[in-house]
Structures are given as structure tokens and as C-alpha cells.
Amino acid sequence: MSGIIKRSLSIAGHRTSISLEEPFWRLLQAQAQSDGLSIPALVERIDSARQGTNLSSAIRVHLLTTLIERGGAALNDSQE
């Protein structure tokens, strides 16, 4: 089981910390690369769309939803 990894980044002009398991960090990196965005830019996009959940949870749900919509391609890319 992957432990939680905490990373700090700047979004919307302020520093924040995000705690995610390593597989979610890999998926986040793969999606950002696929979308032509930096990780902070993708997180900022997710942050602006979230409704009442904490940011780490919003990121997990966003990544899962994207993975389902893309038919698992993001997961395969992140494991290469």
C-alpha cells in the first residue's frame, strides 16, 4: 500500500500543501502532461471547480473521473 506523500505548490497566487498517495501523484503528472499543463495549473483548474470538498479529495475524484472517461489510458501512461 502506498503511503501518503505531501507536496507543496503554488496555486492561484498562494502556497498550499496537498497530500496524495503515490499512484495519484503519478496520475496527476500524467494528466497534466497529457493536457499540456503544469501540475500547479491542473490543480488550480481542479480547485476552481470543486464544491465543498477538500482539495486532496477533489483531486482524487477528478483523476478517477478522468480515468473512467478516458478508458484507463491515463493509468496505462503513468505506469510506463
MMTF fields as JSON, N, C-alpha, C and O atoms, coordinates in Angstrom:
{
  "mmtfVersion": "1.0.0",
  "mmtfProducer": "UNKNOWN",
  "numBonds": 319,
  "numAtoms": 320,
  "numGroups": 80,
  "numChains": 1,
  "numModels": 1,
  "chainsPerModel": [1],
  "groupsPerChain": [80],
  "chainIdList": ["A"],
  "bondAtomList": [4, 2, 8, 6, 12, 10, 16, 14, 20, 18, 24, 22, 28, 26, 32, 30, 36, 34, 40, 38, 44, 42, 48, 46, 52, 50, 56, 54, 60, 58, 64, 62, 68, 66, 72, 70, 76, 74, 80, 78, 84, 82, 88, 86, 92, 90, 96, 94, 100, 98, 104, 102, 108, 106, 112, 110, 116, 114, 120, 118, 124, 122, 128, 126, 132, 130, 136, 134, 140, 138, 144, 142, 148, 146, 152, 150, 156, 154, 160, 158, 164, 162, 168, 166, 172, 170, 176, 174, 180, 178, 184, 182, 188, 186, 192, 190, 196, 194, 200, 198, 204, 202, 208, 206, 212, 210, 216, 214, 220, 218, 224, 222, 228, 226, 232, 230, 236, 234, 240, 238, 244, 242, 248, 246, 252, 250, 256, 254, 260, 258, 264, 262, 268, 266, 272, 270, 276, 274, 280, 278, 284, 282, 288, 286, 292, 290, 296, 294, 300, 298, 304, 302, 308, 306, 312, 310, 316, 314],
  "bondOrderList": [1, 1, 1, 1, 1, 1, 1, 1, 1, 1, 1, 1, 1, 1, 1, 1, 1, 1, 1, 1, 1, 1, 1, 1, 1, 1, 1, 1, 1, 1, 1, 1, 1, 1, 1, 1, 1, 1, 1, 1, 1, 1, 1, 1, 1, 1, 1, 1, 1, 1, 1, 1, 1, 1, 1, 1, 1, 1, 1, 1, 1, 1, 1, 1, 1, 1, 1, 1, 1, 1, 1, 1, 1, 1, 1, 1, 1, 1, 1],
  "groupList": [{"groupName": "MET", "atomNameList": ["N", "CA", "C", "O"], "elementList": ["N", "C", "C", "O"], "formalChargeList": [0, 0, 0, 0], "bondAtomList": [1, 0, 2, 1, 3, 2], "bondOrderList": [1, 1, 2], "singleLetterCode": "M", "chemCompType": "L-PEPTIDE LINKING"}, {"groupName": "SER", "atomNameList": ["N", "CA", "C", "O"], "elementList": ["N", "C", "C", "O"], "formalChargeList": [0, 0, 0, 0], "bondAtomList": [1, 0, 2, 1, 3, 2], "bondOrderList": [1, 1, 2], "singleLetterCode": "S", "chemCompType": "L-PEPTIDE LINKING"}, {"groupName": "GLY", "atomNameList": ["N", "CA", "C", "O"], "elementList": ["N", "C", "C", "O"], "formalChargeList": [0, 0, 0, 0], "bondAtomList": [1, 0, 2, 1, 3, 2], "bondOrderList": [1, 1, 2], "singleLetterCode": "G", "chemCompType": "PEPTIDE LINKING"}, {"groupName": "ILE", "atomNameList": ["N", "CA", "C", "O"], "elementList": ["N", "C", "C", "O"], "formalChargeList": [0, 0, 0, 0], "bondAtomList": [1, 0, 2, 1, 3, 2], "bondOrderList": [1, 1, 2], "singleLetterCode": "I", "chemCompType": "L-PEPTIDE LINKING"}, {"groupName": "LYS", "atomNameList": ["N", "CA", "C", "O"], "elementList": ["N", "C", "C", "O"], "formalChargeList": [0, 0, 0, 0], "bondAtomList": [1, 0, 2, 1, 3, 2], "bondOrderList": [1, 1, 2], "singleLetterCode": "K", "chemCompType": "L-PEPTIDE LINKING"}, {"groupName": "ARG", "atomNameList": ["N", "CA", "C", "O"], "elementList": ["N", "C", "C", "O"], "formalChargeList": [0, 0, 0, 0], "bondAtomList": [1, 0, 2, 1, 3, 2], "bondOrderList": [1, 1, 2], "singleLetterCode": "R", "chemCompType": "L-PEPTIDE LINKING"}, {"groupName": "LEU", "atomNameList": ["N", "CA", "C", "O"], "elementList": ["N", "C", "C", "O"], "formalChargeList": [0, 0, 0, 0], "bondAtomList": [1, 0, 2, 1, 3, 2], "bondOrderList": [1, 1, 2], "singleLetterCode": "L", "chemCompType": "L-PEPTIDE LINKING"}, {"groupName": "ALA", "atomNameList": ["N", "CA", "C", "O"], "elementList": ["N", "C", "C", "O"], "formalChargeList": [0, 0, 0, 0], "bondAtomList": [1, 0, 2, 1, 3, 2], "bondOrderList": [1, 1, 2], "singleLetterCode": "A", "chemCompType": "L-PEPTIDE LINKING"}, {"groupName": "HIS", "atomNameList": ["N", "CA", "C", "O"], "elementList": ["N", "C", "C", "O"], "formalChargeList": [0, 0, 0, 0], "bondAtomList": [1, 0, 2, 1, 3, 2], "bondOrderList": [1, 1, 2], "singleLetterCode": "H", "chemCompType": "L-PEPTIDE LINKING"}, {"groupName": "THR", "atomNameList": ["N", "CA", "C", "O"], "elementList": ["N", "C", "C", "O"], "formalChargeList": [0, 0, 0, 0], "bondAtomList": [1, 0, 2, 1, 3, 2], "bondOrderList": [1, 1, 2], "singleLetterCode": "T", "chemCompType": "L-PEPTIDE LINKING"}, {"groupName": "GLU", "atomNameList": ["N", "CA", "C", "O"], "elementList": ["N", "C", "C", "O"], "formalChargeList": [0, 0, 0, 0], "bondAtomList": [1, 0, 2, 1, 3, 2], "bondOrderList": [1, 1, 2], "singleLetterCode": "E", "chemCompType": "L-PEPTIDE LINKING"}, {"groupName": "PRO", "atomNameList": ["N", "CA", "C", "O"], "elementList": ["N", "C", "C", "O"], "formalChargeList": [0, 0, 0, 0], "bondAtomList": [1, 0, 2, 1, 3, 2], "bondOrderList": [1, 1, 2], "singleLetterCode": "P", "chemCompType": "L-PEPTIDE LINKING"}, {"groupName": "PHE", "atomNameList": ["N", "CA", "C", "O"], "elementList": ["N", "C", "C", "O"], "formalChargeList": [0, 0, 0, 0], "bondAtomList": [1, 0, 2, 1, 3, 2], "bondOrderList": [1, 1, 2], "singleLetterCode": "F", "chemCompType": "L-PEPTIDE LINKING"}, {"groupName": "TRP", "atomNameList": ["N", "CA", "C", "O"], "elementList": ["N", "C", "C", "O"], "formalChargeList": [0, 0, 0, 0], "bondAtomList": [1, 0, 2, 1, 3, 2], "bondOrderList": [1, 1, 2], "singleLetterCode": "W", "chemCompType": "L-PEPTIDE LINKING"}, {"groupName": "GLN", "atomNameList": ["N", "CA", "C", "O"], "elementList": ["N", "C", "C", "O"], "formalChargeList": [0, 0, 0, 0], "bondAtomList": [1, 0, 2, 1, 3, 2], "bondOrderList": [1, 1, 2], "singleLetterCode": "Q", "chemCompType": "L-PEPTIDE LINKING"}, {"groupName": "ASP", "atomNameList": ["N", "CA", "C", "O"], "elementList": ["N", "C", "C", "O"], "formalChargeList": [0, 0, 0, 0], "bondAtomList": [1, 0, 2, 1, 3, 2], "bondOrderList": [1, 1, 2], "singleLetterCode": "D", "chemCompType": "L-PEPTIDE LINKING"}, {"groupName": "VAL", "atomNameList": ["N", "CA", "C", "O"], "elementList": ["N", "C", "C", "O"], "formalChargeList": [0, 0, 0, 0], "bondAtomList": [1, 0, 2, 1, 3, 2], "bondOrderList": [1, 1, 2], "singleLetterCode": "V", "chemCompType": "L-PEPTIDE LINKING"}, {"groupName": "ASN", "atomNameList": ["N", "CA", "C", "O"], "elementList": ["N", "C", "C", "O"], "formalChargeList": [0, 0, 0, 0], "bondAtomList": [1, 0, 2, 1, 3, 2], "bondOrderList": [1, 1, 2], "singleLetterCode": "N", "chemCompType": "L-PEPTIDE LINKING"}],
  "groupTypeList": [0, 1, 2, 3, 3, 4, 5, 1, 6, 1, 3, 7, 2, 8, 5, 9, 1, 3, 1, 6, 10, 10, 11, 12, 13, 5, 6, 6, 14, 7, 14, 7, 14, 1, 15, 2, 6, 1, 3, 11, 7, 6, 16, 10, 5, 3, 15, 1, 7, 5, 14, 2, 9, 17, 6, 1, 1, 7, 3, 5, 16, 8, 6, 6, 9, 9, 6, 3, 10, 5, 2, 2, 7, 7, 6, 17, 15, 1, 14, 10],
  "groupIdList": [1, 2, 3, 4, 5, 6, 7, 8, 9, 10, 11, 12, 13, 14, 15, 16, 17, 18, 19, 20, 21, 22, 23, 24, 25, 26, 27, 28, 29, 30, 31, 32, 33, 34, 35, 36, 37, 38, 39, 40, 41, 42, 43, 44, 45, 46, 47, 48, 49, 50, 51, 52, 53, 54, 55, 56, 57, 58, 59, 60, 61, 62, 63, 64, 65, 66, 67, 68, 69, 70, 71, 72, 73, 74, 75, 76, 77, 78, 79, 80],
  "secStructList": [7, 7, 7, 3, 3, 3, 3, 3, 3, 3, 3, 6, 6, 3, 3, 3, 3, 3, 3, 3, 3, 2, 2, 2, 2, 2, 2, 2, 2, 2, 2, 2, 2, 2, 2, 6, 7, 7, 2, 2, 2, 2, 2, 2, 2, 2, 2, 2, 2, 7, 7, 1, 1, 7, 2, 2, 2, 2, 2, 2, 2, 2, 2, 2, 2, 2, 2, 2, 2, 6, 6, 6, 2, 2, 2, 2, 2, 2, 6, 7],
  "xCoordList": [0.845, 0.0, 0.882, 1.845, 0.555, 1.323, 0.969, -0.2, 2.001, 1.771, 1.412, 1.545, 0.964, 0.599, 1.874, 2.769, 1.941, 3.05, 2.495, 1.526, 3.121, 2.681, 3.638, 4.854, 3.072, 3.87, 3.268, 2.053, 4.131, 3.681, 3.816, 4.767, 2.853, 2.903, 2.108, 1.333, 2.312, 1.585, 0.446, 0.637, -0.752, -1.906, -2.658, -2.761, -3.168, -3.95, -3.227, -3.85, -1.908, -1.129, -0.818, -0.311, -1.104, -0.748, -0.201, -0.498, 0.613, 1.191, 0.159, -0.594, 0.146, -0.733, -0.025, 0.886, -0.436, 0.095, -0.998, -2.162, -0.605, -1.544, -0.987, 0.192, -1.832, -1.451, -2.17, -3.398, -1.389, -1.935, -1.053, 0.14, -1.624, -0.856, -0.068, -0.474, 1.063, 1.94, 1.221, 1.484, 0.318, -0.369, -1.169, -1.262, -1.74, -2.468, -1.514, -1.849, -0.324, 0.657, 1.068, 1.232, 1.234, 1.601, 0.485, 0.743, -0.755, -1.889, -2.0, -2.285, -1.774, -1.834, -0.771, -1.048, 0.433, 1.516, 1.184, 1.411, 0.651, 0.305, -0.793, -0.726, -1.809, -2.879, -2.386, -2.736, -1.581, -1.04, -0.239, -0.386, 0.599, 1.408, 0.514, 0.731, -0.484, -1.409, -2.182, -2.447, -2.538, -3.304, -2.421, -2.931, -1.099, -0.185, -0.14, 0.048, -0.316, -0.338, 0.745, 1.234, 1.115, 1.947, 1.04, -0.18, 1.627, 0.821, 0.102, -1.089, 0.782, 0.044, -1.122, -2.16, -0.966, -2.065, -3.24, -4.392, -2.967, -4.05, -4.73, -5.957, -3.941, -4.516, -5.359, -6.417, -4.907, -5.691, -7.026, -8.052, -7.025, -8.266, -9.214, -10.411, -8.669, -9.474, -9.998, -11.159, -9.139, -9.521, -10.679, -11.593, -10.638, -11.688, -13.034, -14.079, -13.012, -14.253, -14.81, -15.937, -14.044, -14.512, -15.642, -15.77, -16.445, -17.62, -17.672, -18.18, -17.152, -17.324, -16.474, -16.688, -15.523, -14.647, -13.248, -12.932, -12.418, -11.044, -10.315, -10.736, -9.229, -8.543, -8.002, -8.133, -7.406, -6.874, -7.978, -7.784, -9.123, -10.256, -10.754, -11.065, -10.832, -11.28, -10.338, -10.786, -9.043, -8.065, -8.28, -8.294, -8.447, -8.67, -9.92, -9.89, -11.013, -12.265, -12.086, -12.54, -11.432, -11.197, -10.383, -10.72, -9.322, -8.475, -9.223, -9.078, -10.01, -10.805, -11.812, -11.957, -12.5, -13.477, -12.807, -13.324, -11.663, -10.928, -10.47, -10.554, -9.987, -9.533, -10.669, -10.476, -11.832, -13.002, -13.393, -13.658, -13.428, -13.81, -12.836, -13.242, -11.563, -10.54, -10.287, -9.377, -11.073, -10.967, -9.711, -9.262, -9.128, -7.962, -6.647, -5.604, -6.641, -5.403, -4.43, -3.224, -4.931, -4.058, -3.332, -2.164, -4.004, -3.386, -2.262, -1.171, -2.523, -1.504, -0.292, 0.841, -0.505, 0.585, 1.409, 2.633, 0.788, 1.501, 2.346, 3.219, 2.122, 2.877, 4.054, 4.797, 4.249, 5.355, 6.663, 7.699],
  "yCoordList": [-1.184, 0.0, 1.236, 1.319, 2.19, 3.425, 4.344, 4.524, 4.921, 5.902, 7.245, 7.464, 8.119, 9.468, 10.29, 10.25, 11.024, 11.927, 13.339, 13.628, 14.221, 15.608, 16.469, 16.406, 17.28, 18.183, 19.57, 19.733, 20.563, 21.959, 22.525, 22.221, 23.349, 24.036, 25.335, 25.55, 26.184, 27.455, 27.346, 26.954, 27.701, 27.783, 29.062, 29.455, 29.689, 30.917, 31.939, 32.654, 32.001, 33.014, 32.72, 33.596, 31.515, 31.199, 29.775, 28.922, 29.537, 28.213, 27.332, 27.788, 26.078, 25.111, 23.762, 23.521, 22.903, 21.548, 20.569, 20.74, 19.553, 18.522, 17.171, 16.884, 16.357, 15.011, 13.99, 13.908, 13.21, 12.177, 10.937, 11.034, 9.795, 8.571, 8.646, 9.326, 7.936, 7.976, 7.673, 8.36, 6.67, 6.44, 7.663, 7.914, 8.418, 9.626, 10.711, 11.461, 10.809, 11.777, 11.414, 12.3, 10.126, 9.706, 10.014, 10.478, 9.756, 10.08, 11.591, 12.03, 12.376, 13.831, 14.317, 15.159, 13.789, 14.151, 13.734, 14.504, 12.528, 12.048, 12.901, 13.223, 13.269, 14.091, 15.491, 16.035, 16.07, 17.401, 17.374, 18.257, 16.37, 16.242, 16.044, 16.673, 15.18, 14.919, 16.172, 16.389, 16.993, 18.213, 19.409, 20.497, 19.22, 20.316, 21.373, 22.558, 20.931, 21.838, 21.457, 20.327, 22.401, 22.075, 21.469, 21.625, 20.784, 20.244, 21.363, 21.227, 22.474, 23.55, 24.106, 24.454, 24.193, 24.693, 23.727, 24.158, 22.422, 21.439, 21.472, 21.426, 21.551, 21.613, 22.873, 22.834, 23.982, 25.22, 25.044, 25.528, 24.362, 24.084, 23.225, 23.502, 22.188, 21.317, 22.108, 21.967, 22.938, 23.743, 24.683, 24.847, 25.289, 26.254, 25.574, 26.222, 24.278, 23.557, 22.776, 22.284, 22.656, 21.816, 22.494, 23.718, 21.643, 22.13, 21.486, 20.376, 22.18, 21.757, 20.604, 20.133, 20.126, 19.054, 19.628, 20.702, 18.908, 19.393, 19.14, 18.311, 19.858, 19.823, 18.441, 18.002, 17.751, 16.409, 15.459, 14.685, 15.509, 14.67, 15.059, 14.191, 16.36, 16.832, 16.345, 15.989, 16.328, 15.847, 14.358, 13.929, 13.569, 12.12, 11.849, 11.033, 12.537, 12.335, 12.771, 12.082, 13.902, 14.386, 13.36, 13.043, 12.851, 11.878, 10.589, 10.027, 10.119, 8.909, 9.134, 8.289, 10.259, 10.585, 10.666, 10.14, 11.324, 11.447, 10.087, 9.788, 9.266, 7.921, 7.113, 6.429, 7.187, 6.478, 7.023, 6.256, 8.342, 8.961, 8.633, 8.489, 8.513, 8.244, 6.757, 6.364, 5.944, 4.499, 3.883, 2.846, 4.495, 3.919, 4.305, 3.865, 5.111, 5.473, 6.189, 5.957, 7.05, 7.795, 6.846, 7.07, 5.791, 4.835, 4.089, 3.925, 3.647, 2.933, 3.813, 3.342, 5.09, 6.02, 6.243, 6.342, 6.326, 6.631, 5.463, 5.657, 4.265, 3.097, 2.779, 1.839, 3.522, 3.234, 3.739, 3.583],
  "zCoordList": [0.0, 0.0, 0.0, 0.763, -0.85, -0.932, 0.218, 0.559, 0.808, 1.858, 1.25, 0.046, 2.098, 1.68, 1.511, 2.355, 0.422, 0.156, 0.135, -0.568, 0.916, 0.997, 0.185, 0.368, -0.721, -1.549, -1.487, -1.375, -1.563, -1.565, -2.968, -3.689, -3.341, -4.618, -4.538, -3.606, -5.518, -5.566, -6.557, -7.708, -6.092, -6.984, -6.66, -5.498, -7.661, -7.509, -6.642, -5.857, -6.791, -6.088, -4.637, -3.936, -4.158, -2.776, -2.679, -3.515, -1.632, -1.401, -0.703, 0.157, -1.09, -0.442, -0.42, -1.211, 0.467, 0.545, 0.176, 0.538, -0.543, -0.986, -0.566, -0.769, 0.012, 0.437, -0.432, -0.428, -1.179, -2.049, -1.986, -1.697, -2.25, -2.393, -3.707, -4.649, -3.752, -4.918, -6.238, -7.226, -6.304, -7.586, -8.054, -9.256, -7.125, -7.522, -8.001, -8.918, -7.395, -7.895, -9.32, -10.159, -9.6, -10.965, -11.953, -13.064, -11.548, -12.42, -12.655, -13.769, -11.609, -11.736, -12.719, -13.573, -12.598, -13.506, -14.941, -15.875, -15.125, -16.457, -17.085, -18.271, -16.292, -16.851, -17.194, -18.241, -16.324, -16.607, -17.907, -18.751, -18.061, -19.279, -20.498, -21.534, -20.383, -21.479, -21.9, -23.082, -20.899, -21.171, -21.506, -21.771, -21.497, -21.795, -20.703, -20.978, -19.452, -18.311, -17.317, -17.32, -16.472, -15.322, -14.262, -14.319, -13.303, -12.201, -11.451, -11.171, -11.111, -10.435, -11.262, -10.699, -12.57, -13.414, -13.4, -13.349, -13.446, -13.385, -12.017, -11.931, -10.957, -9.608, -9.452, -8.823, -10.011, -9.942, -10.657, -10.178, -11.79, -12.521, -11.678, -11.602, -11.052, -10.191, -8.995, -8.612, -8.409, -7.248, -7.569, -6.762, -8.731, -9.084, -9.352, -9.286, -9.651, -9.954, -8.769, -8.832, -7.693, -6.57, -5.806, -5.77, -5.204, -4.473, -3.092, -2.934, -2.11, -0.727, -0.244, 0.873, -1.023, -0.557, -0.364, -0.876, 0.374, 0.492, -0.828, -1.635, -1.029, -2.318, -2.659, -3.801, -1.71, -1.995, -2.445, -3.382, -1.793, -2.2, -3.578, -4.393, -3.848, -5.165, -6.259, -7.349, -5.979, -6.961, -7.217, -8.371, -6.165, -6.337, -7.18, -8.101, -6.856, -7.6, -9.049, -9.963, -9.266, -10.631, -11.428, -12.569, -10.826, -11.524, -11.82, -12.905, -10.884, -11.109, -12.234, -13.118, -12.203, -13.242, -14.616, -15.601, -14.664, -15.925, -16.416, -17.608, -15.501, -15.861, -16.472, -17.478, -15.88, -16.401, -17.769, -18.694, -17.895, -19.164, -20.285, -21.439, -19.957, -20.975, -21.157, -21.887, -20.51, -20.696, -20.129, -20.618, -19.109, -18.465, -19.087, -18.605, -20.144, -20.82, -19.886, -19.963, -19.011, -18.103, -17.155, -16.836, -16.701, -15.797, -16.525, -15.98, -17.732, -18.502, -18.753, -18.642, -19.09, -19.346, -18.096, -18.188, -16.933, -15.693, -15.215, -14.369, -15.72, -15.264, -16.166, -15.885, -17.228, -18.149, -17.61, -18.256]
}
